[in-house]
Amino acid sequence: MRFVYNQTLAIEKMLMKKKKSLSVKQIVIII
């Protein structure tokens, strides 16, 4: 669980840099 959670946080940081709202859907798919 921690691995998935940390991975999601890393993705969210990348999203904030790219600022792509569509990528949020990718996070849900990964989870």
TORBADREN-476563 format. One line per field, with one value per residue: x, y, z of N, C-alpha, C in turn; residue number from 1; residue in three letters. Coordinates in steps of 0.2 Angstrom, whole numbers, plus 5000, padded with zeros to 4 digits. Atoms other than C-alpha are relative to their C-alpha. Example, Ala and Ser with C-alpha at 12.3 -4.5 7.8 and 13.67 -1.06 7.14 Angstrom:
residues 2
n_u: (5004, 4996)
n_v: (4994, 4994)
n_w: (5000, 4999)
ca_u: (5062, 5068)
ca_v: (4978, 4995)
ca_w: (5039, 5036)
c_u: (5004, 4996)
c_v: (5006, 5005)
c_w: (5000, 5003)
num: (1, 2)
residu: (ALA, SER)
END
This chain:
residues 31
n_u: (5004, 4996, 4996, 5005, 5001, 4995, 5000, 5006, 4998, 4995, 5003, 5003, 4995, 4998, 5006, 5000, 4995, 5003, 5007, 5005, 5006, 5002, 4996, 5003, 5003, 4995, 4999, 5006, 4999, 4995, 5002)
n_v: (4994, 4994, 4999, 4997, 4994, 4996, 4999, 4995, 4994, 4998, 4999, 4993, 4994, 4999, 4997, 4993, 4997, 5000, 4997, 5003, 5003, 5006, 5005, 5003, 5006, 5005, 5002, 5004, 5006, 5003, 5002)
n_w: (5000, 5000, 5006, 5005, 4997, 5001, 5007, 5002, 4998, 5005, 5007, 4999, 5000, 5007, 5003, 4999, 5004, 5006, 5000, 5005, 4996, 5003, 4997, 4994, 5002, 5000, 4993, 4998, 5003, 4997, 4994)
ca_u: (5000, 5014, 5023, 5007, 5004, 5021, 5020, 5004, 5012, 5027, 5015, 5005, 5021, 5025, 5007, 5009, 5025, 5016, 4999, 4989, 4972, 4970, 4984, 4974, 4964, 4980, 4983, 4966, 4971, 4987, 4979)
ca_v: (5000, 5012, 5009, 5013, 5028, 5035, 5032, 5042, 5056, 5056, 5056, 5071, 5081, 5078, 5083, 5099, 5103, 5098, 5105, 5093, 5089, 5075, 5066, 5064, 5051, 5041, 5041, 5033, 5020, 5016, 5014)
ca_w: (5000, 5004, 4988, 4978, 4989, 4987, 4968, 4967, 4976, 4964, 4949, 4957, 4959, 4940, 4936, 4945, 4935, 4919, 4924, 4914, 4921, 4909, 4917, 4933, 4924, 4922, 4941, 4943, 4930, 4938, 4955)
c_u: (5004, 5003, 4995, 4999, 5005, 5001, 4995, 5003, 5005, 4997, 4996, 5005, 5002, 4994, 5000, 5005, 4997, 4993, 4995, 4995, 4998, 5004, 4997, 4996, 5005, 5002, 4995, 5001, 5005, 4998, 4995)
c_v: (5006, 5002, 5003, 5007, 5005, 5001, 5005, 5007, 5003, 5002, 5007, 5006, 5001, 5003, 5008, 5004, 5000, 5004, 4997, 4996, 4993, 4994, 4997, 4994, 4994, 4998, 4995, 4993, 4996, 4997, 4994)
c_w: (5000, 4994, 4995, 5002, 4998, 4992, 4998, 5002, 4995, 4994, 5001, 5000, 4992, 4997, 5002, 4996, 4993, 4999, 4995, 5004, 4997, 5003, 5007, 4999, 5000, 5007, 5002, 4997, 5003, 5007, 4999)
num: (1, 2, 3, 4, 5, 6, 7, 8, 9, 10, 11, 12, 13, 14, 15, 16, 17, 18, 19, 20, 21, 22, 23, 24, 25, 26, 27, 28, 29, 30, 31)
residu: (MET, ARG, PHE, VAL, TYR, ASN, GLN, THR, LEU, ALA, ILE, GLU, LYS, MET, LEU, MET, LYS, LYS, LYS, LYS, SER, LEU, SER, VAL, LYS, GLN, ILE, VAL, ILE, ILE, ILE)
END
